[in-house]
């Protein structure tokens, strides 16, 4: 189940970051996930967020998911681009 959450594009619905988009990088425990946005939060520093404070939007492309699993730095540009596109659509 935890592998299925990696790569989901989510939107924050609680907290001071309300309305921001992130991608789930990993599951910390049954209640919390680590989020990245490619800018402030990357593979070295993730945002920890309660799962019930997130709204799942869609799943990222397979290329981005593989980049997250391998923690490839070049994947961050694709993440930034994808989250910007998602923010414009909504």
Backbone as XML, in Angstrom:
<?xml version="1.0"?>
<chain id="A" units="angstrom">
  <residue number="1" name="UNK">
    <atom name="N" x="0.816" y="-1.198" z="0.000"/>
    <atom name="CA" x="0.000" y="0.000" z="0.000"/>
    <atom name="C" x="0.862" y="1.265" z="0.000"/>
  </residue>
  <residue number="2" name="UNK">
    <atom name="N" x="1.984" y="1.222" z="0.727"/>
    <atom name="CA" x="2.832" y="2.411" z="0.807"/>
    <atom name="C" x="3.433" y="2.770" z="-0.543"/>
  </residue>
  <residue number="3" name="UNK">
    <atom name="N" x="3.780" y="1.770" z="-1.345"/>
    <atom name="CA" x="4.356" y="2.025" z="-2.676"/>
    <atom name="C" x="3.349" y="2.707" z="-3.591"/>
  </residue>
  <residue number="4" name="UNK">
    <atom name="N" x="2.067" y="2.462" z="-3.376"/>
    <atom name="CA" x="1.033" y="3.053" z="-4.212"/>
    <atom name="C" x="0.909" y="4.559" z="-3.976"/>
  </residue>
  <residue number="5" name="UNK">
    <atom name="N" x="1.283" y="5.032" z="-2.802"/>
    <atom name="CA" x="1.162" y="6.454" z="-2.484"/>
    <atom name="C" x="2.295" y="7.275" z="-3.081"/>
  </residue>
  <residue number="6" name="UNK">
    <atom name="N" x="3.444" y="6.654" z="-3.319"/>
    <atom name="CA" x="4.590" y="7.384" z="-3.864"/>
    <atom name="C" x="4.253" y="7.884" z="-5.265"/>
  </residue>
  <residue number="7" name="UNK">
    <atom name="N" x="4.462" y="9.183" z="-5.473"/>
    <atom name="CA" x="4.199" y="9.768" z="-6.772"/>
    <atom name="C" x="2.827" y="10.393" z="-6.921"/>
  </residue>
  <residue number="8" name="UNK">
    <atom name="N" x="2.008" y="10.344" z="-5.889"/>
    <atom name="CA" x="0.703" y="10.995" z="-5.965"/>
    <atom name="C" x="0.873" y="12.505" z="-5.834"/>
  </residue>
  <residue number="9" name="UNK">
    <atom name="N" x="0.175" y="13.247" z="-6.662"/>
    <atom name="CA" x="0.154" y="14.703" z="-6.556"/>
    <atom name="C" x="-0.977" y="15.048" z="-5.597"/>
  </residue>
  <residue number="10" name="UNK">
    <atom name="N" x="-0.630" y="15.810" z="-4.559"/>
    <atom name="CA" x="-1.606" y="16.149" z="-3.526"/>
    <atom name="C" x="-1.655" y="17.659" z="-3.322"/>
  </residue>
  <residue number="11" name="UNK">
    <atom name="N" x="-2.761" y="18.102" z="-2.736"/>
    <atom name="CA" x="-2.950" y="19.514" z="-2.419"/>
    <atom name="C" x="-3.205" y="19.615" z="-0.922"/>
  </residue>
  <residue number="12" name="UNK">
    <atom name="N" x="-2.534" y="20.548" z="-0.278"/>
    <atom name="CA" x="-2.699" y="20.742" z="1.160"/>
    <atom name="C" x="-4.041" y="21.406" z="1.437"/>
  </residue>
  <residue number="13" name="UNK">
    <atom name="N" x="-4.789" y="20.849" z="2.401"/>
    <atom name="CA" x="-6.070" y="21.454" z="2.749"/>
    <atom name="C" x="-6.114" y="21.970" z="4.184"/>
  </residue>
  <residue number="14" name="UNK">
    <atom name="N" x="-4.996" y="21.862" z="4.909"/>
    <atom name="CA" x="-4.890" y="22.394" z="6.274"/>
    <atom name="C" x="-3.486" y="22.929" z="6.486"/>
  </residue>
  <residue number="15" name="UNK">
    <atom name="N" x="-3.361" y="23.881" z="7.401"/>
    <atom name="CA" x="-2.059" y="24.408" z="7.774"/>
    <atom name="C" x="-1.728" y="25.702" z="7.054"/>
  </residue>
  <residue number="16" name="UNK">
    <atom name="N" x="-0.534" y="26.208" z="7.315"/>
    <atom name="CA" x="-0.148" y="27.491" z="6.705"/>
    <atom name="C" x="0.204" y="27.351" z="5.230"/>
  </residue>
  <residue number="17" name="UNK">
    <atom name="N" x="0.352" y="26.133" z="4.748"/>
    <atom name="CA" x="0.642" y="25.896" z="3.330"/>
    <atom name="C" x="-0.617" y="25.515" z="2.545"/>
  </residue>
  <residue number="18" name="UNK">
    <atom name="N" x="-1.771" y="25.900" z="3.030"/>
    <atom name="CA" x="-3.042" y="25.522" z="2.406"/>
    <atom name="C" x="-3.059" y="25.926" z="0.926"/>
  </residue>
  <residue number="19" name="UNK">
    <atom name="N" x="-3.499" y="24.995" z="0.089"/>
    <atom name="CA" x="-3.603" y="25.256" z="-1.343"/>
    <atom name="C" x="-2.356" y="24.940" z="-2.146"/>
  </residue>
  <residue number="20" name="UNK">
    <atom name="N" x="-1.248" y="24.569" z="-1.504"/>
    <atom name="CA" x="-0.013" y="24.254" z="-2.226"/>
    <atom name="C" x="-0.023" y="22.802" z="-2.684"/>
  </residue>
  <residue number="21" name="UNK">
    <atom name="N" x="0.666" y="22.570" z="-3.798"/>
    <atom name="CA" x="0.748" y="21.237" z="-4.387"/>
    <atom name="C" x="2.092" y="20.600" z="-4.070"/>
  </residue>
  <residue number="22" name="UNK">
    <atom name="N" x="2.060" y="19.302" z="-3.810"/>
    <atom name="CA" x="3.252" y="18.526" z="-3.502"/>
    <atom name="C" x="3.139" y="17.167" z="-4.169"/>
  </residue>
  <residue number="23" name="UNK">
    <atom name="N" x="4.245" y="16.429" z="-4.146"/>
    <atom name="CA" x="4.257" y="15.024" z="-4.566"/>
    <atom name="C" x="4.727" y="14.202" z="-3.378"/>
  </residue>
  <residue number="24" name="UNK">
    <atom name="N" x="4.067" y="13.097" z="-3.125"/>
    <atom name="CA" x="4.453" y="12.228" z="-2.011"/>
    <atom name="C" x="5.753" y="11.522" z="-2.369"/>
  </residue>
  <residue number="25" name="UNK">
    <atom name="N" x="6.759" y="11.693" z="-1.509"/>
    <atom name="CA" x="8.078" y="11.107" z="-1.730"/>
    <atom name="C" x="8.208" y="9.757" z="-1.024"/>
  </residue>
  <residue number="26" name="UNK">
    <atom name="N" x="7.652" y="9.657" z="0.191"/>
    <atom name="CA" x="7.673" y="8.389" z="0.917"/>
    <atom name="C" x="6.657" y="8.437" z="2.048"/>
  </residue>
  <residue number="27" name="UNK">
    <atom name="N" x="6.339" y="7.279" z="2.573"/>
    <atom name="CA" x="5.420" y="7.163" z="3.707"/>
    <atom name="C" x="6.272" y="7.028" z="4.964"/>
  </residue>
  <residue number="28" name="UNK">
    <atom name="N" x="6.036" y="7.908" z="5.935"/>
    <atom name="CA" x="6.811" y="7.880" z="7.182"/>
    <atom name="C" x="6.212" y="6.873" z="8.155"/>
  </residue>
  <residue number="29" name="UNK">
    <atom name="N" x="4.925" y="6.970" z="8.397"/>
    <atom name="CA" x="4.201" y="6.043" z="9.257"/>
    <atom name="C" x="2.751" y="6.007" z="8.764"/>
  </residue>
  <residue number="30" name="UNK">
    <atom name="N" x="1.879" y="5.275" z="9.411"/>
    <atom name="CA" x="0.501" y="5.188" z="8.905"/>
    <atom name="C" x="-0.239" y="6.523" z="8.828"/>
  </residue>
  <residue number="31" name="UNK">
    <atom name="N" x="0.247" y="7.544" z="9.527"/>
    <atom name="CA" x="-0.460" y="8.823" z="9.565"/>
    <atom name="C" x="0.245" y="9.949" z="8.820"/>
  </residue>
  <residue number="32" name="UNK">
    <atom name="N" x="1.544" y="9.817" z="8.557"/>
    <atom name="CA" x="2.320" y="10.908" z="7.970"/>
    <atom name="C" x="3.051" y="10.473" z="6.704"/>
  </residue>
  <residue number="33" name="UNK">
    <atom name="N" x="3.225" y="11.456" z="5.801"/>
    <atom name="CA" x="3.990" y="11.245" z="4.572"/>
    <atom name="C" x="5.033" y="12.348" z="4.438"/>
  </residue>
  <residue number="34" name="UNK">
    <atom name="N" x="6.053" y="12.084" z="3.636"/>
    <atom name="CA" x="7.071" y="13.080" z="3.312"/>
    <atom name="C" x="6.748" y="13.619" z="1.925"/>
  </residue>
  <residue number="35" name="UNK">
    <atom name="N" x="6.710" y="14.943" z="1.807"/>
    <atom name="CA" x="6.319" y="15.599" z="0.563"/>
    <atom name="C" x="7.498" y="16.379" z="-0.014"/>
  </residue>
  <residue number="36" name="UNK">
    <atom name="N" x="7.525" y="16.482" z="-1.349"/>
    <atom name="CA" x="8.519" y="17.307" z="-2.023"/>
    <atom name="C" x="7.810" y="18.188" z="-3.043"/>
  </residue>
  <residue number="37" name="UNK">
    <atom name="N" x="8.430" y="19.338" z="-3.327"/>
    <atom name="CA" x="7.893" y="20.228" z="-4.357"/>
    <atom name="C" x="8.954" y="20.612" z="-5.377"/>
  </residue>
  <residue number="38" name="UNK">
    <atom name="N" x="10.185" y="20.153" z="-5.190"/>
    <atom name="CA" x="11.246" y="20.418" z="-6.150"/>
    <atom name="C" x="11.979" y="21.719" z="-5.916"/>
  </residue>
  <residue number="39" name="UNK">
    <atom name="N" x="11.443" y="22.596" z="-5.091"/>
    <atom name="CA" x="12.085" y="23.881" z="-4.824"/>
    <atom name="C" x="12.553" y="23.931" z="-3.375"/>
  </residue>
  <residue number="40" name="UNK">
    <atom name="N" x="11.655" y="24.295" z="-2.479"/>
    <atom name="CA" x="12.003" y="24.390" z="-1.061"/>
    <atom name="C" x="12.205" y="23.011" z="-0.440"/>
  </residue>
  <residue number="41" name="UNK">
    <atom name="N" x="11.385" y="22.072" z="-0.843"/>
    <atom name="CA" x="11.462" y="20.717" z="-0.307"/>
    <atom name="C" x="11.923" y="19.777" z="-1.402"/>
  </residue>
  <residue number="42" name="UNK">
    <atom name="N" x="13.091" y="19.155" z="-1.186"/>
    <atom name="CA" x="13.645" y="18.229" z="-2.177"/>
    <atom name="C" x="14.033" y="16.930" z="-1.473"/>
  </residue>
  <residue number="43" name="UNK">
    <atom name="N" x="14.959" y="16.177" z="-2.032"/>
    <atom name="CA" x="15.309" y="14.882" z="-1.461"/>
    <atom name="C" x="16.100" y="15.010" z="-0.160"/>
  </residue>
  <residue number="44" name="UNK">
    <atom name="N" x="16.761" y="16.132" z="0.045"/>
    <atom name="CA" x="17.529" y="16.334" z="1.269"/>
    <atom name="C" x="16.653" y="16.838" z="2.414"/>
  </residue>
  <residue number="45" name="UNK">
    <atom name="N" x="15.589" y="17.545" z="2.068"/>
    <atom name="CA" x="14.690" y="18.131" z="3.064"/>
    <atom name="C" x="13.253" y="17.981" z="2.574"/>
  </residue>
  <residue number="46" name="UNK">
    <atom name="N" x="12.497" y="17.124" z="3.238"/>
    <atom name="CA" x="11.109" y="16.911" z="2.857"/>
    <atom name="C" x="10.184" y="17.573" z="3.872"/>
  </residue>
  <residue number="47" name="UNK">
    <atom name="N" x="8.963" y="17.812" z="3.448"/>
    <atom name="CA" x="7.940" y="18.343" z="4.342"/>
    <atom name="C" x="7.152" y="17.171" z="4.904"/>
  </residue>
  <residue number="48" name="UNK">
    <atom name="N" x="7.028" y="17.130" z="6.210"/>
    <atom name="CA" x="6.259" y="16.089" z="6.877"/>
    <atom name="C" x="4.833" y="16.606" z="7.059"/>
  </residue>
  <residue number="49" name="UNK">
    <atom name="N" x="3.859" y="15.795" z="6.634"/>
    <atom name="CA" x="2.463" y="16.254" z="6.681"/>
    <atom name="C" x="1.561" y="15.081" z="7.039"/>
  </residue>
  <residue number="50" name="UNK">
    <atom name="N" x="0.534" y="15.377" z="7.807"/>
    <atom name="CA" x="-0.471" y="14.385" z="8.162"/>
    <atom name="C" x="-1.278" y="14.038" z="6.911"/>
  </residue>
  <residue number="51" name="UNK">
    <atom name="N" x="-1.510" y="12.760" z="6.683"/>
    <atom name="CA" x="-2.206" y="12.311" z="5.472"/>
    <atom name="C" x="-3.632" y="12.825" z="5.392"/>
  </residue>
  <residue number="52" name="UNK">
    <atom name="N" x="-4.289" y="13.004" z="6.540"/>
    <atom name="CA" x="-5.678" y="13.460" z="6.488"/>
    <atom name="C" x="-5.795" y="14.942" z="6.156"/>
  </residue>
  <residue number="53" name="UNK">
    <atom name="N" x="-4.667" y="15.662" z="6.098"/>
    <atom name="CA" x="-4.671" y="17.070" z="5.718"/>
    <atom name="C" x="-4.343" y="17.268" z="4.243"/>
  </residue>
  <residue number="54" name="UNK">
    <atom name="N" x="-4.389" y="16.190" z="3.473"/>
    <atom name="CA" x="-4.063" y="16.252" z="2.052"/>
    <atom name="C" x="-5.245" y="15.798" z="1.208"/>
  </residue>
  <residue number="55" name="UNK">
    <atom name="N" x="-5.364" y="16.401" z="0.044"/>
    <atom name="CA" x="-6.374" y="16.008" z="-0.935"/>
    <atom name="C" x="-5.634" y="15.450" z="-2.148"/>
  </residue>
  <residue number="56" name="UNK">
    <atom name="N" x="-5.905" y="14.209" z="-2.496"/>
    <atom name="CA" x="-5.228" y="13.573" z="-3.634"/>
    <atom name="C" x="-5.814" y="14.125" z="-4.926"/>
  </residue>
  <residue number="57" name="UNK">
    <atom name="N" x="-4.929" y="14.605" z="-5.807"/>
    <atom name="CA" x="-5.359" y="15.173" z="-7.077"/>
    <atom name="C" x="-5.248" y="14.128" z="-8.188"/>
  </residue>
  <residue number="58" name="UNK">
    <atom name="N" x="-4.049" y="13.623" z="-8.420"/>
    <atom name="CA" x="-3.821" y="12.635" z="-9.478"/>
    <atom name="C" x="-2.476" y="11.962" z="-9.239"/>
  </residue>
  <residue number="59" name="UNK">
    <atom name="N" x="-2.137" y="11.045" z="-10.122"/>
    <atom name="CA" x="-0.850" y="10.342" z="-10.049"/>
    <atom name="C" x="0.103" y="10.986" z="-11.048"/>
  </residue>
  <residue number="60" name="UNK">
    <atom name="N" x="1.368" y="11.130" z="-10.665"/>
    <atom name="CA" x="2.387" y="11.698" z="-11.548"/>
    <atom name="C" x="2.773" y="10.679" z="-12.621"/>
  </residue>
  <residue number="61" name="UNK">
    <atom name="N" x="3.487" y="11.144" z="-13.624"/>
    <atom name="CA" x="3.937" y="10.265" z="-14.697"/>
    <atom name="C" x="4.964" y="9.255" z="-14.165"/>
  </residue>
  <residue number="62" name="UNK">
    <atom name="N" x="5.076" y="8.143" z="-14.857"/>
    <atom name="CA" x="5.980" y="7.060" z="-14.439"/>
    <atom name="C" x="7.429" y="7.527" z="-14.385"/>
  </residue>
  <residue number="63" name="UNK">
    <atom name="N" x="7.813" y="8.413" z="-15.283"/>
    <atom name="CA" x="9.186" y="8.942" z="-15.296"/>
    <atom name="C" x="9.499" y="9.690" z="-13.993"/>
  </residue>
  <residue number="64" name="UNK">
    <atom name="N" x="8.548" y="10.474" z="-13.510"/>
    <atom name="CA" x="8.732" y="11.209" z="-12.255"/>
    <atom name="C" x="8.769" y="10.253" z="-11.077"/>
  </residue>
  <residue number="65" name="UNK">
    <atom name="N" x="7.909" y="9.255" z="-11.079"/>
    <atom name="CA" x="7.869" y="8.284" z="-9.981"/>
    <atom name="C" x="9.193" y="7.529" z="-9.884"/>
  </residue>
  <residue number="66" name="UNK">
    <atom name="N" x="9.738" y="7.110" z="-11.019"/>
    <atom name="CA" x="11.028" y="6.416" z="-11.010"/>
    <atom name="C" x="12.138" y="7.346" z="-10.519"/>
  </residue>
  <residue number="67" name="UNK">
    <atom name="N" x="12.083" y="8.616" z="-10.904"/>
    <atom name="CA" x="13.063" y="9.589" z="-10.433"/>
    <atom name="C" x="12.990" y="9.788" z="-8.931"/>
  </residue>
  <residue number="68" name="UNK">
    <atom name="N" x="11.781" y="9.777" z="-8.376"/>
    <atom name="CA" x="11.606" y="9.914" z="-6.930"/>
    <atom name="C" x="12.162" y="8.687" z="-6.217"/>
  </residue>
  <residue number="69" name="UNK">
    <atom name="N" x="11.859" y="7.511" z="-6.715"/>
    <atom name="CA" x="12.342" y="6.282" z="-6.069"/>
    <atom name="C" x="13.864" y="6.191" z="-6.101"/>
  </residue>
  <residue number="70" name="UNK">
    <atom name="N" x="14.482" y="6.668" z="-7.173"/>
    <atom name="CA" x="15.940" y="6.641" z="-7.297"/>
    <atom name="C" x="16.595" y="7.906" z="-6.748"/>
  </residue>
  <residue number="71" name="UNK">
    <atom name="N" x="15.796" y="8.868" z="-6.313"/>
    <atom name="CA" x="16.250" y="10.162" z="-5.792"/>
    <atom name="C" x="17.217" y="10.854" z="-6.751"/>
  </residue>
  <residue number="72" name="UNK">
    <atom name="N" x="16.782" y="10.982" z="-7.981"/>
    <atom name="CA" x="17.584" y="11.645" z="-9.013"/>
    <atom name="C" x="17.340" y="13.148" z="-8.953"/>
  </residue>
  <residue number="73" name="UNK">
    <atom name="N" x="18.418" y="13.909" z="-8.848"/>
    <atom name="CA" x="18.313" y="15.368" z="-8.755"/>
    <atom name="C" x="17.727" y="15.981" z="-10.030"/>
  </residue>
  <residue number="74" name="UNK">
    <atom name="N" x="17.991" y="15.390" z="-11.180"/>
    <atom name="CA" x="17.468" y="15.951" z="-12.425"/>
    <atom name="C" x="15.949" y="15.805" z="-12.524"/>
  </residue>
  <residue number="75" name="UNK">
    <atom name="N" x="15.385" y="14.952" z="-11.718"/>
    <atom name="CA" x="13.933" y="14.758" z="-11.689"/>
    <atom name="C" x="13.226" y="15.964" z="-11.068"/>
  </residue>
  <residue number="76" name="UNK">
    <atom name="N" x="13.930" y="16.759" z="-10.274"/>
    <atom name="CA" x="13.306" y="17.886" z="-9.577"/>
    <atom name="C" x="12.751" y="18.923" z="-10.555"/>
  </residue>
  <residue number="77" name="UNK">
    <atom name="N" x="13.419" y="19.120" z="-11.689"/>
    <atom name="CA" x="12.917" y="20.065" z="-12.696"/>
    <atom name="C" x="11.572" y="19.607" z="-13.241"/>
  </residue>
  <residue number="78" name="UNK">
    <atom name="N" x="11.444" y="18.314" z="-13.473"/>
    <atom name="CA" x="10.175" y="17.763" z="-13.957"/>
    <atom name="C" x="9.079" y="17.908" z="-12.903"/>
  </residue>
  <residue number="79" name="UNK">
    <atom name="N" x="9.450" y="17.751" z="-11.640"/>
    <atom name="CA" x="8.482" y="17.889" z="-10.554"/>
    <atom name="C" x="7.977" y="19.321" z="-10.483"/>
  </residue>
  <residue number="80" name="UNK">
    <atom name="N" x="8.896" y="20.284" z="-10.562"/>
    <atom name="CA" x="8.509" y="21.700" z="-10.525"/>
    <atom name="C" x="7.559" y="22.014" z="-11.679"/>
  </residue>
  <residue number="81" name="UNK">
    <atom name="N" x="7.907" y="21.549" z="-12.867"/>
    <atom name="CA" x="7.091" y="21.798" z="-14.061"/>
    <atom name="C" x="5.710" y="21.155" z="-13.922"/>
  </residue>
  <residue number="82" name="UNK">
    <atom name="N" x="5.669" y="19.933" z="-13.426"/>
    <atom name="CA" x="4.399" y="19.200" z="-13.297"/>
    <atom name="C" x="3.481" y="19.843" z="-12.264"/>
  </residue>
  <residue number="83" name="UNK">
    <atom name="N" x="4.038" y="20.285" z="-11.133"/>
    <atom name="CA" x="3.220" y="20.920" z="-10.099"/>
    <atom name="C" x="2.717" y="22.284" z="-10.555"/>
  </residue>
  <residue number="84" name="UNK">
    <atom name="N" x="3.523" y="23.008" z="-11.312"/>
    <atom name="CA" x="3.081" y="24.301" z="-11.862"/>
    <atom name="C" x="1.927" y="24.092" z="-12.839"/>
  </residue>
  <residue number="85" name="UNK">
    <atom name="N" x="2.036" y="23.059" z="-13.650"/>
    <atom name="CA" x="0.966" y="22.738" z="-14.598"/>
    <atom name="C" x="-0.310" y="22.372" z="-13.865"/>
  </residue>
  <residue number="86" name="UNK">
    <atom name="N" x="-0.200" y="21.611" z="-12.801"/>
    <atom name="CA" x="-1.364" y="21.201" z="-12.020"/>
    <atom name="C" x="-2.032" y="22.408" z="-11.353"/>
  </residue>
  <residue number="87" name="UNK">
    <atom name="N" x="-1.223" y="23.343" z="-10.876"/>
    <atom name="CA" x="-1.773" y="24.535" z="-10.228"/>
    <atom name="C" x="-2.521" y="25.410" z="-11.225"/>
  </residue>
  <residue number="88" name="UNK">
    <atom name="N" x="-2.049" y="25.466" z="-12.482"/>
    <atom name="CA" x="-2.729" y="26.258" z="-13.506"/>
    <atom name="C" x="-4.051" y="25.635" z="-13.915"/>
  </residue>
  <residue number="89" name="UNK">
    <atom name="N" x="-4.110" y="24.294" z="-13.946"/>
    <atom name="CA" x="-5.323" y="23.606" z="-14.372"/>
    <atom name="C" x="-6.479" y="23.823" z="-13.416"/>
  </residue>
  <residue number="90" name="UNK">
    <atom name="N" x="-6.188" y="23.895" z="-12.151"/>
    <atom name="CA" x="-7.257" y="23.990" z="-11.151"/>
    <atom name="C" x="-7.631" y="25.376" z="-10.870"/>
  </residue>
</chain>
